[in-house]
Amino acid sequence: MALRRLQAELADLNKNPVENVSVGPVDDSNVLHWRGQIIGPNNSPFKGGIFKIDLQFNTDYPFKPPKVKFLTKIYHPNIDDEGAICVALLKNDQWKPATRINQVLRALVTLLEQPNPDDPLMTDIAEIYSTDQARFQKTAKEYTKKFAT
């Protein structure tokens, strides 16, 4: 089931790509492992940065969410130093088999546009985001320039 579903979703992504996102299997022999990149949205401090992402699908997909992480270092309250992502859509208790990869990718872009300090992985960054927006914006832009170009 996973292979057929992923092949269909990949075909759909090729026909209807998510803006500023490219993604696909690492190689043709393993459709369960994808890599891609997100170009930082214009309305964020990540503007123009190229953020590499990794998606690992279980053979139980779509009944279990993919494991998604950022490979590019980013200053963000919902993404930790190892690239783990805290977004509701990918949590085991909130994942639904009807969820498609294009929705996951859109959620990642939205997370870059609108960090969620109320559900952080990085509490120190969430605190700065909530109390000193200028400092957050400046540091996020510095990280983007240093790590995502």
VOLUM-894900 format. One record per residue: residue in three letters; x, y, z of N, C-alpha, C, O in turn. Coordinates in pm, whole numbers. Example, Ala and Ser with C-alpha at 12.3 -4.5 7.8 and 13.67 -1.06 7.14 Angstrom:
BEGIN
+---------+--------+--------+--------+--------+--------+--------+--------+--------+--------+--------+--------+--------+
! residuo !    n_X !    n_Y !    n_Z !   ca_X !   ca_Y !   ca_Z !    c_X !    c_Y !    c_Z !    o_X !    o_Y !    o_Z !
+---------+--------+--------+--------+--------+--------+--------+--------+--------+--------+--------+--------+--------+
!     ALA !   1319 !   -569 !    780 !   1230 !   -450 !    780 !   1320 !   -330 !    780 !   1424 !   -332 !    846 !
!     SER !   1285 !   -225 !    708 !   1367 !   -106 !    714 !   1290 !      3 !    787 !   1341 !    114 !    804 !
+---------+--------+--------+--------+--------+--------+--------+--------+--------+--------+--------+--------+--------+
***
This chain:
BEGIN
+---------+--------+--------+--------+--------+--------+--------+--------+--------+--------+--------+--------+--------+
! residuo !    n_X !    n_Y !    n_Z !   ca_X !   ca_Y !   ca_Z !    c_X !    c_Y !    c_Z !    o_X !    o_Y !    o_Z !
+---------+--------+--------+--------+--------+--------+--------+--------+--------+--------+--------+--------+--------+
!     MET !     81 !   -120 !      0 !      0 !      0 !      0 !     86 !    127 !      0 !     59 !    221 !    -75 !
!     ALA !    190 !    129 !     85 !    274 !    248 !     96 !    336 !    286 !    -38 !    335 !    402 !    -77 !
!     LEU !    391 !    188 !   -108 !    459 !    218 !   -234 !    364 !    277 !   -337 !    396 !    376 !   -402 !
!     ARG !    247 !    215 !   -351 !    150 !    264 !   -448 !    104 !    406 !   -412 !     95 !    493 !   -499 !
!     ARG !     77 !    428 !   -286 !     32 !    560 !   -240 !    140 !    665 !   -263 !    111 !    775 !   -311 !
!     LEU !    265 !    632 !   -229 !    374 !    728 !   -246 !    398 !    758 !   -393 !    426 !    873 !   -429 !
!     GLN !    389 !    659 !   -478 !    407 !    683 !   -622 !    298 !    776 !   -674 !    325 !    864 !   -755 !
!     ALA !    174 !    756 !   -628 !     64 !    842 !   -669 !     84 !    985 !   -617 !     60 !   1082 !   -690 !
!     GLU !    128 !    997 !   -493 !    152 !   1130 !   -437 !    267 !   1201 !   -507 !    261 !   1322 !   -530 !
!     LEU !    371 !   1128 !   -541 !    483 !   1187 !   -614 !    437 !   1236 !   -751 !    474 !   1345 !   -793 !
!     ALA !    357 !   1156 !   -819 !    304 !   1198 !   -950 !    222 !   1326 !   -934 !    231 !   1417 !  -1017 !
!     ASP !    141 !   1332 !   -829 !     59 !   1451 !   -804 !    147 !   1572 !   -774 !    120 !   1682 !   -823 !
!     LEU !    253 !   1553 !   -695 !    345 !   1664 !   -664 !    416 !   1713 !   -790 !    443 !   1832 !   -804 !
!     ASN !    447 !   1621 !   -881 !    512 !   1662 !  -1006 !    417 !   1744 !  -1093 !    459 !   1836 !  -1162 !
!     LYS !    288 !   1709 !  -1089 !    187 !   1783 !  -1167 !    148 !   1914 !  -1099 !    126 !   2015 !  -1165 !
!     ASN !    139 !   1910 !   -967 !     93 !   2025 !   -888 !    191 !   2052 !   -773 !    160 !   2025 !   -657 !
!     PRO !    308 !   2105 !   -805 !    408 !   2125 !   -699 !    365 !   2229 !   -596 !    290 !   2321 !   -625 !
!     VAL !    415 !   2210 !   -475 !    394 !   2308 !   -368 !    493 !   2421 !   -393 !    612 !   2397 !   -415 !
!     GLU !    444 !   2543 !   -389 !    529 !   2659 !   -420 !    651 !   2663 !   -329 !    640 !   2647 !   -207 !
!     ASN !    767 !   2686 !   -389 !    896 !   2698 !   -319 !    943 !   2569 !   -253 !   1028 !   2572 !   -165 !
!     VAL !    888 !   2454 !   -295 !    928 !   2326 !   -239 !    956 !   2229 !   -353 !    880 !   2221 !   -449 !
!     SER !   1067 !   2158 !   -342 !   1094 !   2047 !   -434 !   1130 !   1926 !   -348 !   1202 !   1938 !   -248 !
!     VAL !   1079 !   1810 !   -388 !   1098 !   1691 !   -307 !   1080 !   1568 !   -396 !   1006 !   1570 !   -494 !
!     GLY !   1149 !   1461 !   -358 !   1134 !   1336 !   -430 !   1222 !   1229 !   -369 !   1303 !   1257 !   -280 !
!     PRO !   1206 !   1105 !   -417 !   1287 !    995 !   -363 !   1437 !   1021 !   -380 !   1481 !   1081 !   -478 !
!     VAL !   1513 !    973 !   -282 !   1659 !    987 !   -288 !   1712 !    913 !   -411 !   1799 !    962 !   -482 !
!     ASP !   1657 !    794 !   -435 !   1690 !    720 !   -558 !   1570 !    636 !   -598 !   1480 !    612 !   -518 !
!     ASP !   1569 !    592 !   -722 !   1454 !    520 !   -777 !   1429 !    386 !   -709 !   1319 !    332 !   -719 !
!     SER !   1528 !    332 !   -642 !   1511 !    199 !   -581 !   1446 !    203 !   -443 !   1410 !     99 !   -388 !
!     ASN !   1431 !    325 !   -385 !   1375 !    334 !   -250 !   1277 !    451 !   -241 !   1316 !    563 !   -209 !
!     VAL !   1152 !    425 !   -268 !   1051 !    531 !   -265 !   1011 !    568 !   -122 !    933 !    661 !   -102 !
!     LEU !   1064 !    497 !    -22 !   1033 !    526 !    118 !   1123 !    634 !    178 !   1101 !    677 !    292 !
!     HIS !   1224 !    679 !    105 !   1316 !    782 !    156 !   1323 !    896 !     55 !   1369 !    879 !    -58 !
!     TRP !   1277 !   1013 !     98 !   1277 !   1131 !     12 !   1365 !   1239 !     72 !   1388 !   1245 !    192 !
!     ARG !   1414 !   1323 !    -17 !   1487 !   1444 !     23 !   1429 !   1559 !    -57 !   1370 !   1540 !   -163 !
!     GLY !   1447 !   1677 !     -6 !   1397 !   1793 !    -78 !   1450 !   1920 !    -19 !   1540 !   1921 !     65 !
!     GLN !   1392 !   2029 !    -65 !   1432 !   2159 !    -13 !   1312 !   2254 !    -14 !   1221 !   2243 !    -97 !
!     ILE !   1317 !   2345 !     80 !   1217 !   2451 !     90 !   1293 !   2582 !     78 !   1394 !   2604 !    146 !
!     ILE !   1245 !   2668 !     -8 !   1302 !   2802 !    -18 !   1226 !   2889 !     81 !   1103 !   2897 !     77 !
!     GLY !   1300 !   2955 !    168 !   1238 !   3036 !    273 !   1137 !   3135 !    217 !   1168 !   3207 !    122 !
!     PRO !   1018 !   3140 !    274 !    913 !   3230 !    225 !    954 !   3377 !    235 !   1028 !   3418 !    324 !
!     ASN !    904 !   3455 !    141 !    938 !   3597 !    135 !    891 !   3675 !    258 !    952 !   3775 !    295 !
!     ASN !    784 !   3630 !    321 !    728 !   3702 !    435 !    779 !   3645 !    568 !    705 !   3636 !    666 !
!     SER !    906 !   3606 !    568 !    966 !   3547 !    689 !   1113 !   3586 !    698 !   1171 !   3630 !    599 !
!     PRO !   1172 !   3569 !    816 !   1316 !   3597 !    827 !   1401 !   3490 !    756 !   1523 !   3503 !    749 !
!     PHE !   1337 !   3387 !    704 !   1406 !   3279 !    634 !   1408 !   3302 !    483 !   1447 !   3214 !    406 !
!     LYS !   1364 !   3421 !    442 !   1351 !   3457 !    301 !   1477 !   3423 !    222 !   1588 !   3463 !    257 !
!     GLY !   1457 !   3347 !    113 !   1566 !   3315 !     22 !   1657 !   3203 !     67 !   1739 !   3156 !    -12 !
!     GLY !   1646 !   3160 !    190 !   1729 !   3050 !    236 !   1685 !   2919 !    170 !   1568 !   2903 !    135 !
!     ILE !   1778 !   2829 !    155 !   1748 !   2697 !     99 !   1764 !   2596 !    212 !   1875 !   2569 !    259 !
!     PHE !   1650 !   2541 !    255 !   1647 !   2451 !    369 !   1623 !   2308 !    321 !   1518 !   2276 !    266 !
!     LYS !   1722 !   2225 !    342 !   1711 !   2085 !    301 !   1629 !   2007 !    404 !   1642 !   2027 !    524 !
!     ILE !   1543 !   1918 !    352 !   1458 !   1837 !    439 !   1473 !   1690 !    403 !   1510 !   1656 !    291 !
!     ASP !   1444 !   1604 !    499 !   1452 !   1460 !    482 !   1318 !   1400 !    527 !   1265 !   1435 !    632 !
!     LEU !   1264 !   1310 !    444 !   1137 !   1244 !    476 !   1158 !   1094 !    470 !   1201 !   1040 !    368 !
!     GLN !   1126 !   1028 !    580 !   1136 !    882 !    587 !    994 !    827 !    606 !    925 !    862 !    702 !
!     PHE !    954 !    742 !    515 !    821 !    681 !    523 !    833 !    539 !    573 !    924 !    466 !    535 !
!     ASN !    741 !    501 !    660 !    734 !    366 !    711 !    653 !    282 !    613 !    575 !    336 !    535 !
!     THR !    672 !    152 !    614 !    592 !     66 !    528 !    445 !     71 !    566 !    359 !     26 !    490 !
!     ASP !    414 !    126 !    685 !    275 !    143 !    729 !    212 !    273 !    677 !     95 !    300 !    704 !
!     TYR !    289 !    354 !    604 !    233 !    476 !    548 !    119 !    438 !    454 !    135 !    344 !    376 !
!     PRO !      6 !    505 !    458 !    -27 !    632 !    522 !    -89 !    619 !    660 !   -145 !    716 !    712 !
!     PHE !    -82 !    502 !    721 !   -143 !    485 !    852 !    -57 !    540 !    965 !   -105 !    560 !   1076 !
!     LYS !     70 !    565 !    936 !    161 !    631 !   1030 !    226 !    747 !    957 !    251 !    739 !    837 !
!     PRO !    253 !    856 !   1028 !    311 !    974 !    961 !    456 !    949 !    920 !    525 !    865 !    979 !
!     PRO !    501 !   1022 !    819 !    644 !   1013 !    785 !    727 !   1081 !    894 !    677 !   1167 !    968 !
!     LYS !    852 !   1043 !    902 !    947 !   1113 !    990 !   1011 !   1221 !    903 !   1078 !   1191 !    805 !
!     VAL !    989 !   1345 !    941 !   1038 !   1458 !    862 !   1131 !   1539 !    949 !   1102 !   1567 !   1065 !
!     LYS !   1245 !   1578 !    891 !   1336 !   1664 !    967 !   1408 !   1759 !    872 !   1422 !   1734 !    753 !
!     PHE !   1451 !   1870 !    931 !   1532 !   1966 !    858 !   1677 !   1921 !    866 !   1727 !   1887 !    973 !
!     LEU !   1745 !   1921 !    753 !   1888 !   1890 !    750 !   1971 !   2017 !    762 !   2089 !   2012 !    799 !
!     THR !   1910 !   2129 !    730 !   1976 !   2260 !    738 !   1948 !   2320 !    874 !   1833 !   2323 !    919 !
!     LYS !   2052 !   2369 !    938 !   2037 !   2434 !   1070 !   1950 !   2558 !   1053 !   1967 !   2636 !    960 !
!     ILE !   1857 !   2575 !   1147 !   1762 !   2686 !   1141 !   1733 !   2736 !   1282 !   1728 !   2657 !   1376 !
!     TYR !   1713 !   2865 !   1295 !   1678 !   2927 !   1423 !   1527 !   2939 !   1428 !   1469 !   3032 !   1370 !
!     HIS !   1462 !   2845 !   1497 !   1316 !   2837 !   1492 !   1266 !   2770 !   1620 !   1325 !   2671 !   1664 !
!     PRO !   1159 !   2820 !   1680 !   1112 !   2760 !   1805 !   1055 !   2619 !   1790 !   1046 !   2546 !   1888 !
!     ASN !   1015 !   2581 !   1668 !    952 !   2451 !   1648 !   1042 !   2350 !   1578 !    997 !   2242 !   1540 !
!     ILE !   1171 !   2384 !   1561 !   1267 !   2295 !   1496 !   1393 !   2294 !   1582 !   1454 !   2398 !   1606 !
!     ASP !   1432 !   2174 !   1629 !   1547 !   2168 !   1721 !   1679 !   2156 !   1645 !   1682 !   2155 !   1522 !
!     ASP !   1787 !   2147 !   1721 !   1922 !   2143 !   1663 !   1948 !   2019 !   1577 !   2035 !   2021 !   1491 !
!     GLU !   1872 !   1912 !   1601 !   1886 !   1790 !   1519 !   1791 !   1792 !   1400 !   1790 !   1698 !   1320 !
!     GLY !   1712 !   1897 !   1387 !   1620 !   1910 !   1274 !   1482 !   1853 !   1299 !   1397 !   1858 !   1210 !
!     ALA !   1457 !   1800 !   1419 !   1324 !   1749 !   1451 !   1225 !   1866 !   1446 !   1258 !   1979 !   1480 !
!     ILE !   1103 !   1835 !   1403 !   1001 !   1937 !   1381 !    881 !   1911 !   1470 !    835 !   1798 !   1482 !
!     CYS !    832 !   2016 !   1532 !    710 !   2006 !   1611 !    600 !   2078 !   1533 !    589 !   2200 !   1536 !
!     VAL !    518 !   1998 !   1465 !    402 !   2051 !   1394 !    289 !   1950 !   1415 !    309 !   1830 !   1399 !
!     ALA !    172 !   1999 !   1451 !     61 !   1912 !   1490 !     32 !   1804 !   1386 !      7 !   1689 !   1422 !
!     LEU !     34 !   1839 !   1261 !      0 !   1746 !   1153 !     82 !   1617 !   1155 !     33 !   1512 !   1113 !
!     LEU !    207 !   1624 !   1204 !    296 !   1508 !   1203 !    296 !   1428 !   1333 !    365 !   1327 !   1343 !
!     LYS !    220 !   1473 !   1430 !    215 !   1400 !   1557 !    132 !   1273 !   1541 !     28 !   1274 !   1476 !
!     ASN !    180 !   1164 !   1600 !    111 !   1035 !   1587 !    -37 !   1042 !   1624 !   -121 !    981 !   1557 !
!     ASP !    -69 !   1117 !   1730 !   -208 !   1121 !   1775 !   -297 !   1212 !   1689 !   -419 !   1212 !   1705 !
!     GLN !   -236 !   1290 !   1599 !   -315 !   1379 !   1514 !   -309 !   1341 !   1366 !   -386 !   1394 !   1285 !
!     TRP !   -221 !   1252 !   1332 !   -205 !   1209 !   1193 !   -330 !   1133 !   1147 !   -386 !   1051 !   1220 !
!     LYS !   -371 !   1161 !   1024 !   -483 !   1089 !    964 !   -437 !   1027 !    833 !   -366 !   1093 !    757 !
!     PRO !   -475 !    904 !    804 !   -432 !    839 !    679 !   -468 !    918 !    553 !   -404 !    900 !    449 !
!     ALA !   -568 !   1003 !    560 !   -606 !   1083 !    443 !   -510 !   1200 !    418 !   -514 !   1262 !    312 !
!     THR !   -423 !   1229 !    514 !   -327 !   1338 !    499 !   -229 !   1304 !    387 !   -178 !   1192 !    379 !
!     ARG !   -205 !   1402 !    302 !   -117 !   1381 !    187 !     14 !   1459 !    206 !     21 !   1553 !    285 !
!     ILE !    115 !   1417 !    134 !    247 !   1482 !    146 !    241 !   1630 !    110 !    310 !   1711 !    171 !
!     ASN !    159 !   1666 !     11 !    151 !   1809 !    -23 !    101 !   1890 !     97 !    141 !   2006 !    113 !
!     GLN !     14 !   1832 !    180 !    -32 !   1900 !    300 !     81 !   1913 !    402 !     94 !   2016 !    469 !
!     VAL !    162 !   1810 !    414 !    276 !   1814 !    505 !    373 !   1924 !    460 !    421 !   2002 !    543 !
!     LEU !    401 !   1931 !    332 !    494 !   2031 !    280 !    440 !   2172 !    299 !    514 !   2263 !    336 !
!     ARG !    310 !   2190 !    275 !    249 !   2322 !    298 !    256 !   2359 !    447 !    277 !   2475 !    481 !
!     ALA !    237 !   2260 !    534 !    246 !   2287 !    679 !    387 !   2332 !    718 !    403 !   2417 !    806 !
!     LEU !    489 !   2276 !    653 !    626 !   2317 !    682 !    650 !   2461 !    637 !    714 !   2538 !    708 !
!     VAL !    600 !   2497 !    520 !    615 !   2635 !    471 !    541 !   2730 !    566 !    594 !   2835 !    602 !
!     THR !    421 !   2692 !    607 !    344 !   2775 !    700 !    418 !   2790 !    833 !    416 !   2897 !    893 !
!     LEU !    483 !   2684 !    878 !    559 !   2691 !   1003 !    674 !   2791 !    992 !    707 !   2858 !   1089 !
!     LEU !    734 !   2801 !    873 !    839 !   2901 !    854 !    779 !   3041 !    855 !    841 !   3135 !    904 !
!     GLU !    660 !   3056 !    800 !    594 !   3186 !    797 !    538 !   3225 !    933 !    539 !   3343 !    971 !
!     GLN !    489 !   3126 !   1006 !    421 !   3153 !   1132 !    465 !   3053 !   1240 !    394 !   2955 !   1265 !
!     PRO !    579 !   3076 !   1301 !    622 !   2987 !   1410 !    515 !   2981 !   1519 !    437 !   3074 !   1537 !
!     ASN !    512 !   2868 !   1590 !    414 !   2848 !   1697 !    486 !   2841 !   1832 !    528 !   2733 !   1874 !
!     PRO !    501 !   2955 !   1899 !    574 !   2954 !   2027 !    499 !   2882 !   2139 !    555 !   2858 !   2246 !
!     ASP !    372 !   2848 !   2116 !    293 !   2780 !   2219 !    317 !   2629 !   2221 !    272 !   2561 !   2314 !
!     ASP !    386 !   2576 !   2121 !    415 !   2432 !   2112 !    560 !   2414 !   2066 !    585 !   2353 !   1962 !
!     PRO !    656 !   2467 !   2144 !    794 !   2471 !   2097 !    874 !   2343 !   2127 !    843 !   2268 !   2219 !
!     LEU !    975 !   2322 !   2047 !   1082 !   2226 !   2080 !   1197 !   2301 !   2145 !   1270 !   2246 !   2228 !
!     MET !   1213 !   2426 !   2106 !   1321 !   2510 !   2157 !   1259 !   2622 !   2241 !   1224 !   2728 !   2189 !
!     THR !   1246 !   2596 !   2371 !   1176 !   2692 !   2458 !   1247 !   2827 !   2467 !   1182 !   2931 !   2481 !
!     ASP !   1380 !   2825 !   2459 !   1453 !   2952 !   2466 !   1422 !   3039 !   2344 !   1404 !   3160 !   2358 !
!     ILE !   1417 !   2979 !   2228 !   1385 !   3055 !   2106 !   1239 !   3099 !   2110 !   1208 !   3211 !   2067 !
!     ALA !   1149 !   3013 !   2159 !   1008 !   3051 !   2170 !    992 !   3173 !   2261 !    911 !   3262 !   2233 !
!     GLU !   1067 !   3176 !   2369 !   1061 !   3289 !   2461 !   1105 !   3417 !   2392 !   1041 !   3522 !   2406 !
!     ILE !   1214 !   3409 !   2317 !   1262 !   3527 !   2243 !   1160 !   3568 !   2137 !   1132 !   3686 !   2121 !
!     TYR !   1105 !   3469 !   2066 !   1003 !   3497 !   1964 !    885 !   3574 !   2025 !    834 !   3669 !   1966 !
!     SER !    844 !   3533 !   2144 !    727 !   3592 !   2209 !    755 !   3728 !   2273 !    665 !   3811 !   2283 !
!     THR !    878 !   3750 !   2317 !    907 !   3871 !   2396 !    995 !   3973 !   2325 !    994 !   4091 !   2363 !
!     ASP !   1072 !   3930 !   2223 !   1164 !   4022 !   2155 !   1169 !   3987 !   2007 !   1266 !   3929 !   1958 !
!     GLN !   1063 !   4024 !   1936 !   1049 !   3989 !   1796 !   1166 !   4040 !   1711 !   1208 !   3972 !   1618 !
!     ALA !   1216 !   4158 !   1740 !   1329 !   4214 !   1663 !   1452 !   4124 !   1678 !   1522 !   4098 !   1580 !
!     ARG !   1478 !   4079 !   1798 !   1593 !   3990 !   1821 !   1574 !   3857 !   1749 !   1667 !   3804 !   1688 !
!     PHE !   1452 !   3802 !   1757 !   1424 !   3677 !   1686 !   1448 !   3694 !   1536 !   1517 !   3612 !   1475 !
!     GLN !   1392 !   3798 !   1478 !   1405 !   3822 !   1334 !   1553 !   3835 !   1294 !   1597 !   3778 !   1194 !
!     LYS !   1628 !   3911 !   1372 !   1770 !   3934 !   1343 !   1848 !   3803 !   1349 !   1927 !   3773 !   1259 !
!     THR !   1827 !   3723 !   1454 !   1901 !   3597 !   1470 !   1860 !   3497 !   1362 !   1945 !   3427 !   1307 !
!     ALA !   1731 !   3489 !   1332 !   1683 !   3397 !   1229 !   1743 !   3433 !   1093 !   1781 !   3344 !   1016 !
!     LYS !   1752 !   3562 !   1062 !   1814 !   3606 !    936 !   1962 !   3571 !    933 !   2014 !   3529 !    830 !
!     GLU !   2030 !   3588 !   1046 !   2173 !   3553 !   1053 !   2194 !   3404 !   1029 !   2282 !   3365 !    953 !
!     TYR !   2113 !   3320 !   1093 !   2123 !   3175 !   1072 !   2095 !   3139 !    927 !   2164 !   3055 !    869 !
!     THR !   1994 !   3203 !    870 !   1959 !   3175 !    731 !   2077 !   3209 !    639 !   2114 !   3132 !    551 !
!     LYS !   2136 !   3325 !    663 !   2251 !   3365 !    580 !   2370 !   3271 !    599 !   2440 !   3238 !    503 !
!     LYS !   2393 !   3230 !    721 !   2509 !   3145 !    752 !   2492 !   3000 !    708 !   2587 !   2939 !    658 !
!     PHE !   2372 !   2943 !    727 !   2355 !   2799 !    706 !   2270 !   2761 !    585 !   2278 !   2647 !    539 !
!     ALA !   2189 !   2853 !    533 !   2091 !   2814 !    431 !   2115 !   2878 !    296 !   2020 !   2904 !    221 !
!     THR !   2242 !   2904 !    264 !   2270 !   2962 !    131 !   2357 !   2869 !     50 !   2391 !   2901 !    -64 !
+---------+--------+--------+--------+--------+--------+--------+--------+--------+--------+--------+--------+--------+
***
